[in-house]
C-alpha cells in the first residue's frame, strides 16, 4: 500500500468505523487483560502477585506495541487488519493450550506470560494504527474517547456479565469472534482490490466461522479436557 493509497483510504473510510473499531478494540483489550489475569490465578492460585504481574506485563507490552508502530509508515490499514486476525487466532488457541500445559506441568507461568506479551503488544498497536489512517489531533482525541469508553465497558462487562454467564473458554471465543468481525468489516469497508487481499478475505471469513464454532463447542472442549487431563467426571 503506497502513501497515496493510504491517503485515499483515509478520505474514503467512514469515521464511524474508526470509532467503532477503537471502542471494540478497547473492550476486547481490557477483557483479554482480565481474562488472562483471572485464568492465571485460576490455574496457579489466587495470588495478588500473579494477578498484578499479568496486568503490569500486559500494560508494558501494550506500550511496546505502540512504540513498534512508529516503524509502520505505509501500510497501517493492512497491518491493523492482520493484527485483528492474529488476535483472533491467539484467543482461540490460548486457553485450551494453557489448560493442557498446566495439566502437563510444562512451565505454565512462562507460557501464560508469553501469551500476555503477544496479546499486549498486538493490542498496543491498534490505536496508533487507527490514528495513522486519519493522522490528525482532532481524530486522535475522538478515537481515544471511544477507546476509553470501550475499555470501561469491557472492564465492567467481564466480571459482571461475561465470566459469570459464559466461563473462561466462551469468553475467549467471544473475544476471538469480535476481532475477526472487526477484521472482516475493515476489509469490506476499505474495498481493497490488490493481490493477496482475496486470500485475506477468505482468512477473515474463516476466522469468524471458526471462532463461532469454538464459541458453540467451547464448553464441550472444556469438559473433554477436564475428563481427559484430570479425570473429572461430569
C-alpha positions as CSV (number, residue, x, y, z in Angstrom):
1,X,0.0,0.0,0.0
2,X,1.6,3.3,-1.1
3,X,1.3,6.6,0.8
4,X,-1.1,7.9,-1.9
5,X,-3.3,4.9,-1.5
6,X,-3.3,5.2,2.3
7,X,-4.3,8.9,2.0
8,X,-7.1,7.9,-0.4
9,X,-8.3,5.3,2.1
10,X,-8.2,7.9,4.8
11,X,-10.5,10.2,2.9
12,X,-13.0,7.4,2.0
13,X,-13.1,5.5,5.2
14,X,-16.2,6.2,7.3
15,X,-15.2,7.9,10.6
16,X,-17.8,5.8,12.4
17,X,-15.8,2.7,11.5
18,X,-12.8,4.0,13.2
19,X,-14.7,5.0,16.3
20,X,-16.5,1.6,16.5
21,X,-13.2,-0.2,15.9
22,X,-11.5,1.8,18.6
23,X,-14.3,1.0,21.1
24,X,-14.5,-2.7,20.3
25,X,-10.7,-3.0,20.3
26,X,-10.5,-1.4,23.8
27,X,-13.4,-3.5,25.0
28,X,-11.6,-6.7,24.0
29,X,-8.3,-5.5,25.2
30,X,-9.4,-4.9,28.7
31,X,-11.4,-8.2,28.6
32,X,-8.2,-10.0,27.4
33,X,-6.3,-8.4,30.2
34,X,-8.8,-9.5,32.9
35,X,-9.3,-12.9,31.3
36,X,-5.6,-13.8,31.3
37,X,-5.1,-12.4,34.8
38,X,-8.1,-14.4,36.1
39,X,-7.1,-17.5,34.3
40,X,-3.5,-17.3,35.7
41,X,-4.9,-17.1,39.3
42,X,-7.4,-19.9,38.4
43,X,-4.6,-22.3,37.3
44,X,-1.8,-21.3,39.6
45,X,-3.5,-20.0,42.7
46,X,-5.3,-16.8,43.7
47,X,-2.2,-14.7,44.2
48,X,-2.3,-10.9,44.2
49,X,1.3,-11.0,42.8
50,X,0.2,-13.4,40.0
51,X,-2.7,-11.1,39.0
52,X,-0.6,-7.9,39.3
53,X,2.2,-9.5,37.2
54,X,-0.1,-10.3,34.3
55,X,-1.8,-6.8,34.4
56,X,1.5,-5.0,34.6
57,X,3.3,-7.0,32.0
58,X,0.4,-6.6,29.6
59,X,0.4,-2.8,30.1
60,X,4.2,-2.8,29.4
61,X,3.6,-5.0,26.3
62,X,1.0,-2.6,25.0
63,X,3.5,0.2,25.3
64,X,6.0,-1.9,23.3
65,X,3.4,-2.5,20.6
66,X,2.5,1.2,20.4
67,X,6.3,2.0,20.1
68,X,6.7,-0.5,17.3
69,X,4.0,1.2,15.2
70,X,6.4,4.1,14.5
71,X,8.1,1.7,12.0
72,X,4.8,1.2,10.2
73,X,4.6,4.1,7.7
74,X,2.9,3.0,4.5
75,X,0.6,0.1,5.3
76,X,-1.2,0.9,8.6
77,X,-4.5,-0.4,7.3
78,X,-3.1,-3.7,6.2
79,X,-1.2,-4.1,9.5
80,X,-4.3,-3.4,11.5
81,X,-6.2,-6.0,9.6
82,X,-3.5,-8.6,10.1
83,X,-3.3,-7.8,13.9
84,X,-7.0,-8.4,14.3
85,X,-6.7,-11.8,12.6
86,X,-3.7,-12.7,14.8
87,X,-5.6,-11.6,18.0
88,X,-8.5,-13.8,16.9
89,X,-6.3,-16.9,16.5
90,X,-4.4,-16.3,19.7
91,X,-7.7,-16.0,21.6
92,X,-8.8,-19.3,20.0
93,X,-5.8,-21.3,21.0
94,X,-4.5,-19.7,24.2
95,X,-6.8,-21.0,26.9
96,X,-7.1,-24.6,25.7
97,X,-3.3,-24.7,25.2
98,X,-2.7,-23.2,28.6
99,X,-5.1,-25.7,30.2
100,X,-3.1,-28.6,28.6
101,X,0.3,-27.1,29.6
102,X,-0.9,-26.7,33.1
103,X,-2.1,-30.3,33.3
104,X,1.3,-31.5,32.0
105,X,3.2,-29.0,34.2
106,X,5.3,-27.7,31.3
107,X,6.2,-24.4,33.0
108,X,2.7,-22.9,32.7
109,X,3.6,-19.5,34.0
110,X,6.2,-19.0,31.2
111,X,3.5,-19.8,28.6
112,X,0.9,-17.6,30.2
113,X,3.3,-14.6,30.3
114,X,4.3,-15.3,26.7
115,X,0.6,-15.0,25.6
116,X,0.3,-11.9,27.8
117,X,3.2,-10.3,25.9
118,X,1.9,-11.3,22.5
119,X,-1.7,-10.1,23.1
120,X,-0.5,-6.9,24.9
121,X,1.9,-6.0,22.0
122,X,-0.8,-6.5,19.4
123,X,-3.4,-4.6,21.4
124,X,-1.0,-1.8,21.9
125,X,-0.6,-1.4,18.1
126,X,-4.3,-1.0,17.4
127,X,-5.0,2.6,18.4
128,X,-1.8,4.1,16.8
129,X,-2.6,2.3,13.6
130,X,-6.2,3.5,13.6
131,X,-5.0,7.0,14.2
132,X,-2.5,6.7,11.3
133,X,-5.4,6.2,8.9
134,X,-6.6,9.7,10.0
135,X,-3.5,11.4,11.1
136,X,-4.9,14.4,12.9
137,X,-5.1,15.6,16.5
138,X,-8.9,16.0,16.2
139,X,-9.4,12.4,15.1
140,X,-6.9,11.1,17.8
141,X,-8.9,12.8,20.6
142,X,-12.1,11.2,19.3
143,X,-10.5,7.8,18.8
144,X,-9.1,7.9,22.4
145,X,-12.6,8.9,23.7
146,X,-14.1,5.7,22.2
147,X,-11.1,3.7,23.3
148,X,-11.5,4.7,26.9
149,X,-15.3,4.2,26.8
150,X,-14.8,0.8,25.3
151,X,-12.2,-0.1,27.9
152,X,-14.6,0.9,30.7
153,X,-17.4,-1.2,29.2
154,X,-15.0,-4.2,28.8
155,X,-13.8,-3.8,32.4
156,X,-17.4,-3.8,33.7
157,X,-18.8,-6.4,31.4
158,X,-16.1,-9.0,32.2
159,X,-16.8,-9.6,35.9
160,X,-20.5,-8.7,35.9
161,X,-21.7,-10.4,32.7
162,X,-19.2,-12.3,30.6
163,X,-17.3,-14.5,33.0
164,X,-20.3,-15.5,35.2
165,X,-22.5,-16.4,32.3
166,X,-20.0,-17.8,29.8
167,X,-16.9,-19.1,31.6
168,X,-13.3,-18.7,30.5
169,X,-13.5,-20.7,27.2
170,X,-16.6,-19.0,25.9
171,X,-15.3,-15.5,26.8
172,X,-12.1,-16.2,24.8
173,X,-14.2,-17.4,21.9
174,X,-16.4,-14.3,22.0
175,X,-13.3,-12.1,22.0
176,X,-11.8,-14.0,19.1
177,X,-15.1,-13.5,17.2
178,X,-15.0,-9.8,17.9
179,X,-11.5,-9.4,16.5
180,X,-12.5,-11.5,13.4
181,X,-15.6,-9.4,12.8
182,X,-13.5,-6.2,13.1
183,X,-11.1,-7.5,10.5
184,X,-13.8,-8.6,8.2
185,X,-15.7,-5.3,8.4
186,X,-12.4,-3.4,8.0
187,X,-11.8,-5.4,4.8
188,X,-15.3,-4.7,3.4
189,X,-15.1,-1.0,4.3
190,X,-11.8,-0.5,2.6
191,X,-12.8,-2.4,-0.5
192,X,-9.1,-3.1,-1.3
193,X,-8.6,-4.9,-4.7
194,X,-4.9,-5.7,-4.5
195,X,-3.4,-9.2,-5.0
196,X,-3.4,-11.1,-1.8
197,X,-6.4,-9.4,-0.3
198,X,-8.8,-12.1,-1.7
199,X,-6.8,-14.6,0.3
200,X,-7.0,-12.4,3.4
201,X,-10.8,-12.0,2.9
202,X,-11.1,-15.8,2.9
203,X,-9.0,-15.9,6.0
204,X,-11.1,-13.4,7.8
205,X,-14.3,-15.2,6.9
206,X,-12.9,-18.5,8.1
207,X,-11.7,-16.8,11.3
208,X,-15.3,-15.6,12.0
209,X,-16.7,-19.1,11.3
210,X,-14.1,-20.9,13.4
211,X,-14.5,-18.5,16.3
212,X,-18.3,-19.1,16.1
213,X,-17.8,-22.9,16.1
214,X,-15.4,-22.6,19.0
215,X,-17.9,-20.5,20.9
216,X,-20.6,-23.1,20.3
217,X,-18.4,-26.0,21.3
218,X,-16.2,-24.4,24.0
219,X,-18.0,-26.0,26.9
220,X,-17.7,-29.4,25.3
221,X,-14.0,-28.8,24.7
222,X,-13.5,-27.8,28.4
223,X,-15.4,-30.8,29.7
224,X,-13.5,-33.1,27.4
225,X,-10.2,-31.7,28.5
226,X,-11.1,-32.0,32.2
227,X,-12.2,-35.6,31.7
228,X,-9.0,-36.5,29.8
229,X,-6.4,-34.5,31.7
230,X,-7.8,-34.5,35.3
231,X,-10.2,-37.5,35.2
232,X,-13.0,-35.2,36.3
233,X,-16.4,-36.9,35.6
234,X,-19.4,-34.6,34.9
